[in-house]
Amino acid sequence: MTKLTRTSAFYGILGLVLGVYYRELTKMNDFTGTTQLGTSHTHAFALGMLVFLIVLLLEANFKLSEQGKTYRLFYIFYNIGLIMTIAMLTFHGTMTVLGNETGAAVSGIAGLGHIFLAIGMMLLFHTLAKAVKNK
């Protein structure tokens, strides 16, 4: 449970840092348009901090970590996907603020991040279903 608490705190801190980065970068560059950079901190808060706080509550009630390797795979896939997604949002948003174009590779990597997130969510629901059945 300590691991989940630390993971949630990490994403909370990351969300705060990304929010400050967004504000300062747009202010320094007098940028007033829309950019994906503004969503990176909300992704860190909602998909990172809040999801892992919810998983922490589920762990306390259902002992998800005792349900086999699907829980461990959820943790790995979900974190990889979320880091990839947030990194690409931040990179693409930064390039937009600086007036630079990004290639199709950025969209492709972001897509992979979303796929990993989806796999992680499926693994979480599979683990939760096993835990509920065993309770």
mmCIF file of the C-alpha atoms, coordinates in Angstrom:
data_MODEL
# 
_entry.id   MODEL 
# 
loop_
_atom_site.group_PDB 
_atom_site.id 
_atom_site.type_symbol 
_atom_site.label_atom_id 
_atom_site.label_alt_id 
_atom_site.label_comp_id 
_atom_site.label_asym_id 
_atom_site.label_entity_id 
_atom_site.label_seq_id 
_atom_site.pdbx_PDB_ins_code 
_atom_site.Cartn_x 
_atom_site.Cartn_y 
_atom_site.Cartn_z 
_atom_site.occupancy 
_atom_site.B_iso_or_equiv 
_atom_site.pdbx_formal_charge 
_atom_site.auth_seq_id 
_atom_site.auth_comp_id 
_atom_site.auth_asym_id 
_atom_site.auth_atom_id 
_atom_site.pdbx_PDB_model_num 
ATOM 1   C CA . MET A 1 1   ? 0.000   0.000   0.000   1.00 0.00 ? 1   MET A CA 1 
ATOM 2   C CA . THR A 1 2   ? 2.991   2.255   0.538   1.00 0.00 ? 2   THR A CA 1 
ATOM 3   C CA . LYS A 1 3   ? 3.871   1.827   -3.141  1.00 0.00 ? 3   LYS A CA 1 
ATOM 4   C CA . LEU A 1 4   ? 0.413   3.051   -4.176  1.00 0.00 ? 4   LEU A CA 1 
ATOM 5   C CA . THR A 1 5   ? 0.598   5.996   -1.786  1.00 0.00 ? 5   THR A CA 1 
ATOM 6   C CA . ARG A 1 6   ? 3.982   7.011   -3.183  1.00 0.00 ? 6   ARG A CA 1 
ATOM 7   C CA . THR A 1 7   ? 2.826   6.557   -6.764  1.00 0.00 ? 7   THR A CA 1 
ATOM 8   C CA . SER A 1 8   ? -0.211  8.740   -6.118  1.00 0.00 ? 8   SER A CA 1 
ATOM 9   C CA . ALA A 1 9   ? 1.946   11.389  -4.433  1.00 0.00 ? 9   ALA A CA 1 
ATOM 10  C CA . PHE A 1 10  ? 4.405   11.285  -7.358  1.00 0.00 ? 10  PHE A CA 1 
ATOM 11  C CA . TYR A 1 11  ? 1.647   12.042  -9.866  1.00 0.00 ? 11  TYR A CA 1 
ATOM 12  C CA . GLY A 1 12  ? 0.249   14.763  -7.603  1.00 0.00 ? 12  GLY A CA 1 
ATOM 13  C CA . ILE A 1 13  ? 3.643   16.473  -7.443  1.00 0.00 ? 13  ILE A CA 1 
ATOM 14  C CA . LEU A 1 14  ? 4.142   15.960  -11.187 1.00 0.00 ? 14  LEU A CA 1 
ATOM 15  C CA . GLY A 1 15  ? 0.761   17.605  -11.811 1.00 0.00 ? 15  GLY A CA 1 
ATOM 16  C CA . LEU A 1 16  ? 1.751   20.624  -9.728  1.00 0.00 ? 16  LEU A CA 1 
ATOM 17  C CA . VAL A 1 17  ? 5.120   20.932  -11.493 1.00 0.00 ? 17  VAL A CA 1 
ATOM 18  C CA . LEU A 1 18  ? 3.496   20.653  -14.925 1.00 0.00 ? 18  LEU A CA 1 
ATOM 19  C CA . GLY A 1 19  ? 0.932   23.305  -13.998 1.00 0.00 ? 19  GLY A CA 1 
ATOM 20  C CA . VAL A 1 20  ? 3.688   25.728  -13.003 1.00 0.00 ? 20  VAL A CA 1 
ATOM 21  C CA . TYR A 1 21  ? 5.659   24.836  -16.152 1.00 0.00 ? 21  TYR A CA 1 
ATOM 22  C CA . TYR A 1 22  ? 2.612   25.537  -18.326 1.00 0.00 ? 22  TYR A CA 1 
ATOM 23  C CA . ARG A 1 23  ? 1.918   28.878  -16.651 1.00 0.00 ? 23  ARG A CA 1 
ATOM 24  C CA . GLU A 1 24  ? 5.513   30.084  -16.766 1.00 0.00 ? 24  GLU A CA 1 
ATOM 25  C CA . LEU A 1 25  ? 6.268   28.913  -20.326 1.00 0.00 ? 25  LEU A CA 1 
ATOM 26  C CA . THR A 1 26  ? 3.152   30.532  -21.770 1.00 0.00 ? 26  THR A CA 1 
ATOM 27  C CA . LYS A 1 27  ? 3.769   33.723  -19.794 1.00 0.00 ? 27  LYS A CA 1 
ATOM 28  C CA . MET A 1 28  ? 7.438   33.963  -20.864 1.00 0.00 ? 28  MET A CA 1 
ATOM 29  C CA . ASN A 1 29  ? 6.479   33.490  -24.519 1.00 0.00 ? 29  ASN A CA 1 
ATOM 30  C CA . ASP A 1 30  ? 3.344   35.701  -24.430 1.00 0.00 ? 30  ASP A CA 1 
ATOM 31  C CA . PHE A 1 31  ? 1.358   32.713  -25.685 1.00 0.00 ? 31  PHE A CA 1 
ATOM 32  C CA . THR A 1 32  ? -2.427  33.043  -25.535 1.00 0.00 ? 32  THR A CA 1 
ATOM 33  C CA . GLY A 1 33  ? -3.555  30.236  -27.846 1.00 0.00 ? 33  GLY A CA 1 
ATOM 34  C CA . THR A 1 34  ? -4.606  26.708  -27.023 1.00 0.00 ? 34  THR A CA 1 
ATOM 35  C CA . THR A 1 35  ? -2.079  23.965  -26.453 1.00 0.00 ? 35  THR A CA 1 
ATOM 36  C CA . GLN A 1 36  ? -1.988  20.393  -25.195 1.00 0.00 ? 36  GLN A CA 1 
ATOM 37  C CA . LEU A 1 37  ? 0.425   21.583  -22.543 1.00 0.00 ? 37  LEU A CA 1 
ATOM 38  C CA . GLY A 1 38  ? -2.520  22.863  -20.532 1.00 0.00 ? 38  GLY A CA 1 
ATOM 39  C CA . THR A 1 39  ? -3.927  19.343  -20.221 1.00 0.00 ? 39  THR A CA 1 
ATOM 40  C CA . SER A 1 40  ? -0.749  17.612  -19.077 1.00 0.00 ? 40  SER A CA 1 
ATOM 41  C CA . HIS A 1 41  ? -1.156  18.619  -15.441 1.00 0.00 ? 41  HIS A CA 1 
ATOM 42  C CA . THR A 1 42  ? -4.798  17.543  -15.357 1.00 0.00 ? 42  THR A CA 1 
ATOM 43  C CA . HIS A 1 43  ? -3.815  14.165  -16.822 1.00 0.00 ? 43  HIS A CA 1 
ATOM 44  C CA . ALA A 1 44  ? -1.242  13.764  -14.044 1.00 0.00 ? 44  ALA A CA 1 
ATOM 45  C CA . PHE A 1 45  ? -3.822  14.659  -11.393 1.00 0.00 ? 45  PHE A CA 1 
ATOM 46  C CA . ALA A 1 46  ? -6.812  12.710  -12.721 1.00 0.00 ? 46  ALA A CA 1 
ATOM 47  C CA . LEU A 1 47  ? -5.233  9.670   -14.363 1.00 0.00 ? 47  LEU A CA 1 
ATOM 48  C CA . GLY A 1 48  ? -2.307  9.527   -11.955 1.00 0.00 ? 48  GLY A CA 1 
ATOM 49  C CA . MET A 1 49  ? -2.988  10.804  -8.480  1.00 0.00 ? 49  MET A CA 1 
ATOM 50  C CA . LEU A 1 50  ? -6.739  10.150  -8.329  1.00 0.00 ? 50  LEU A CA 1 
ATOM 51  C CA . VAL A 1 51  ? -6.643  6.731   -10.015 1.00 0.00 ? 51  VAL A CA 1 
ATOM 52  C CA . PHE A 1 52  ? -3.928  5.494   -7.664  1.00 0.00 ? 52  PHE A CA 1 
ATOM 53  C CA . LEU A 1 53  ? -5.799  6.857   -4.646  1.00 0.00 ? 53  LEU A CA 1 
ATOM 54  C CA . ILE A 1 54  ? -8.822  4.849   -5.798  1.00 0.00 ? 54  ILE A CA 1 
ATOM 55  C CA . VAL A 1 55  ? -6.662  1.754   -6.364  1.00 0.00 ? 55  VAL A CA 1 
ATOM 56  C CA . LEU A 1 56  ? -5.276  2.266   -2.848  1.00 0.00 ? 56  LEU A CA 1 
ATOM 57  C CA . LEU A 1 57  ? -8.823  2.104   -1.464  1.00 0.00 ? 57  LEU A CA 1 
ATOM 58  C CA . LEU A 1 58  ? -9.544  -0.981  -3.565  1.00 0.00 ? 58  LEU A CA 1 
ATOM 59  C CA . GLU A 1 59  ? -6.338  -2.592  -2.296  1.00 0.00 ? 59  GLU A CA 1 
ATOM 60  C CA . ALA A 1 60  ? -7.366  -1.922  1.302   1.00 0.00 ? 60  ALA A CA 1 
ATOM 61  C CA . ASN A 1 61  ? -10.768 -3.558  0.745   1.00 0.00 ? 61  ASN A CA 1 
ATOM 62  C CA . PHE A 1 62  ? -10.042 -6.331  -1.762  1.00 0.00 ? 62  PHE A CA 1 
ATOM 63  C CA . LYS A 1 63  ? -6.293  -7.084  -1.465  1.00 0.00 ? 63  LYS A CA 1 
ATOM 64  C CA . LEU A 1 64  ? -5.716  -6.657  -5.201  1.00 0.00 ? 64  LEU A CA 1 
ATOM 65  C CA . SER A 1 65  ? -1.992  -7.356  -4.860  1.00 0.00 ? 65  SER A CA 1 
ATOM 66  C CA . GLU A 1 66  ? -2.790  -10.904 -3.713  1.00 0.00 ? 66  GLU A CA 1 
ATOM 67  C CA . GLN A 1 67  ? -4.667  -11.752 -6.933  1.00 0.00 ? 67  GLN A CA 1 
ATOM 68  C CA . GLY A 1 68  ? -1.653  -12.885 -8.950  1.00 0.00 ? 68  GLY A CA 1 
ATOM 69  C CA . LYS A 1 69  ? 0.441   -11.333 -11.662 1.00 0.00 ? 69  LYS A CA 1 
ATOM 70  C CA . THR A 1 70  ? -2.389  -9.361  -13.298 1.00 0.00 ? 70  THR A CA 1 
ATOM 71  C CA . TYR A 1 71  ? -2.112  -6.733  -10.563 1.00 0.00 ? 71  TYR A CA 1 
ATOM 72  C CA . ARG A 1 72  ? 1.627   -6.354  -11.121 1.00 0.00 ? 72  ARG A CA 1 
ATOM 73  C CA . LEU A 1 73  ? 1.065   -6.146  -14.876 1.00 0.00 ? 73  LEU A CA 1 
ATOM 74  C CA . PHE A 1 74  ? -1.630  -3.494  -14.333 1.00 0.00 ? 74  PHE A CA 1 
ATOM 75  C CA . TYR A 1 75  ? 0.816   -1.403  -12.333 1.00 0.00 ? 75  TYR A CA 1 
ATOM 76  C CA . ILE A 1 76  ? 3.541   -1.687  -14.983 1.00 0.00 ? 76  ILE A CA 1 
ATOM 77  C CA . PHE A 1 77  ? 1.370   -1.138  -18.075 1.00 0.00 ? 77  PHE A CA 1 
ATOM 78  C CA . TYR A 1 78  ? -0.642  1.685   -16.559 1.00 0.00 ? 78  TYR A CA 1 
ATOM 79  C CA . ASN A 1 79  ? 2.405   3.621   -15.365 1.00 0.00 ? 79  ASN A CA 1 
ATOM 80  C CA . ILE A 1 80  ? 4.277   3.204   -18.650 1.00 0.00 ? 80  ILE A CA 1 
ATOM 81  C CA . GLY A 1 81  ? 1.207   4.338   -20.582 1.00 0.00 ? 81  GLY A CA 1 
ATOM 82  C CA . LEU A 1 82  ? 0.561   7.314   -18.352 1.00 0.00 ? 82  LEU A CA 1 
ATOM 83  C CA . ILE A 1 83  ? 4.182   8.502   -18.419 1.00 0.00 ? 83  ILE A CA 1 
ATOM 84  C CA . MET A 1 84  ? 4.272   8.172   -22.223 1.00 0.00 ? 84  MET A CA 1 
ATOM 85  C CA . THR A 1 85  ? 0.993   10.050  -22.596 1.00 0.00 ? 85  THR A CA 1 
ATOM 86  C CA . ILE A 1 86  ? 1.960   12.874  -20.241 1.00 0.00 ? 86  ILE A CA 1 
ATOM 87  C CA . ALA A 1 87  ? 5.422   13.152  -21.812 1.00 0.00 ? 87  ALA A CA 1 
ATOM 88  C CA . MET A 1 88  ? 3.971   13.494  -25.316 1.00 0.00 ? 88  MET A CA 1 
ATOM 89  C CA . LEU A 1 89  ? 1.342   16.014  -24.176 1.00 0.00 ? 89  LEU A CA 1 
ATOM 90  C CA . THR A 1 90  ? 4.101   18.055  -22.549 1.00 0.00 ? 90  THR A CA 1 
ATOM 91  C CA . PHE A 1 91  ? 6.449   17.788  -25.530 1.00 0.00 ? 91  PHE A CA 1 
ATOM 92  C CA . HIS A 1 92  ? 3.780   18.599  -28.124 1.00 0.00 ? 92  HIS A CA 1 
ATOM 93  C CA . GLY A 1 93  ? 2.414   21.451  -26.011 1.00 0.00 ? 93  GLY A CA 1 
ATOM 94  C CA . THR A 1 94  ? 5.876   22.916  -25.475 1.00 0.00 ? 94  THR A CA 1 
ATOM 95  C CA . MET A 1 95  ? 6.578   22.815  -29.213 1.00 0.00 ? 95  MET A CA 1 
ATOM 96  C CA . THR A 1 96  ? 3.245   24.560  -29.875 1.00 0.00 ? 96  THR A CA 1 
ATOM 97  C CA . VAL A 1 97  ? 4.071   27.358  -27.427 1.00 0.00 ? 97  VAL A CA 1 
ATOM 98  C CA . LEU A 1 98  ? 7.527   27.759  -28.987 1.00 0.00 ? 98  LEU A CA 1 
ATOM 99  C CA . GLY A 1 99  ? 6.021   27.849  -32.493 1.00 0.00 ? 99  GLY A CA 1 
ATOM 100 C CA . ASN A 1 100 ? 7.522   24.567  -33.698 1.00 0.00 ? 100 ASN A CA 1 
ATOM 101 C CA . GLU A 1 101 ? 5.765   21.740  -35.504 1.00 0.00 ? 101 GLU A CA 1 
ATOM 102 C CA . THR A 1 102 ? 5.841   18.150  -34.317 1.00 0.00 ? 102 THR A CA 1 
ATOM 103 C CA . GLY A 1 103 ? 5.828   15.123  -36.556 1.00 0.00 ? 103 GLY A CA 1 
ATOM 104 C CA . ALA A 1 104 ? 3.612   12.080  -36.741 1.00 0.00 ? 104 ALA A CA 1 
ATOM 105 C CA . ALA A 1 105 ? 5.944   10.213  -34.393 1.00 0.00 ? 105 ALA A CA 1 
ATOM 106 C CA . VAL A 1 106 ? 4.688   12.274  -31.454 1.00 0.00 ? 106 VAL A CA 1 
ATOM 107 C CA . SER A 1 107 ? 1.097   11.280  -32.212 1.00 0.00 ? 107 SER A CA 1 
ATOM 108 C CA . GLY A 1 108 ? 2.177   7.670   -32.645 1.00 0.00 ? 108 GLY A CA 1 
ATOM 109 C CA . ILE A 1 109 ? 3.964   7.566   -29.299 1.00 0.00 ? 109 ILE A CA 1 
ATOM 110 C CA . ALA A 1 110 ? 0.995   9.244   -27.608 1.00 0.00 ? 110 ALA A CA 1 
ATOM 111 C CA . GLY A 1 111 ? -1.241  6.610   -29.195 1.00 0.00 ? 111 GLY A CA 1 
ATOM 112 C CA . LEU A 1 112 ? 0.970   3.852   -27.806 1.00 0.00 ? 112 LEU A CA 1 
ATOM 113 C CA . GLY A 1 113 ? 0.718   5.488   -24.404 1.00 0.00 ? 113 GLY A CA 1 
ATOM 114 C CA . HIS A 1 114 ? -3.064  5.396   -24.633 1.00 0.00 ? 114 HIS A CA 1 
ATOM 115 C CA . ILE A 1 115 ? -2.960  1.734   -25.677 1.00 0.00 ? 115 ILE A CA 1 
ATOM 116 C CA . PHE A 1 116 ? -0.802  0.900   -22.650 1.00 0.00 ? 116 PHE A CA 1 
ATOM 117 C CA . LEU A 1 117 ? -3.250  2.832   -20.450 1.00 0.00 ? 117 LEU A CA 1 
ATOM 118 C CA . ALA A 1 118 ? -6.155  0.836   -21.876 1.00 0.00 ? 118 ALA A CA 1 
ATOM 119 C CA . ILE A 1 119 ? -4.341  -2.465  -21.310 1.00 0.00 ? 119 ILE A CA 1 
ATOM 120 C CA . GLY A 1 120 ? -3.569  -1.357  -17.764 1.00 0.00 ? 120 GLY A CA 1 
ATOM 121 C CA . MET A 1 121 ? -7.233  -0.552  -17.127 1.00 0.00 ? 121 MET A CA 1 
ATOM 122 C CA . MET A 1 122 ? -8.332  -3.921  -18.514 1.00 0.00 ? 122 MET A CA 1 
ATOM 123 C CA . LEU A 1 123 ? -5.835  -5.650  -16.230 1.00 0.00 ? 123 LEU A CA 1 
ATOM 124 C CA . LEU A 1 124 ? -7.112  -3.633  -13.272 1.00 0.00 ? 124 LEU A CA 1 
ATOM 125 C CA . PHE A 1 125 ? -10.709 -4.669  -13.950 1.00 0.00 ? 125 PHE A CA 1 
ATOM 126 C CA . HIS A 1 126 ? -9.639  -8.293  -14.416 1.00 0.00 ? 126 HIS A CA 1 
ATOM 127 C CA . THR A 1 127 ? -7.792  -8.167  -11.090 1.00 0.00 ? 127 THR A CA 1 
ATOM 128 C CA . LEU A 1 128 ? -10.751 -6.494  -9.396  1.00 0.00 ? 128 LEU A CA 1 
ATOM 129 C CA . ALA A 1 129 ? -13.164 -9.107  -10.754 1.00 0.00 ? 129 ALA A CA 1 
ATOM 130 C CA . LYS A 1 130 ? -10.963 -11.898 -9.352  1.00 0.00 ? 130 LYS A CA 1 
ATOM 131 C CA . ALA A 1 131 ? -10.712 -10.138 -5.999  1.00 0.00 ? 131 ALA A CA 1 
ATOM 132 C CA . VAL A 1 132 ? -14.468 -9.610  -5.724  1.00 0.00 ? 132 VAL A CA 1 
ATOM 133 C CA . LYS A 1 133 ? -15.088 -13.245 -6.634  1.00 0.00 ? 133 LYS A CA 1 
ATOM 134 C CA . ASN A 1 134 ? -12.599 -14.426 -3.987  1.00 0.00 ? 134 ASN A CA 1 
ATOM 135 C CA . LYS A 1 135 ? -13.958 -12.203 -1.224  1.00 0.00 ? 135 LYS A CA 1 
# 
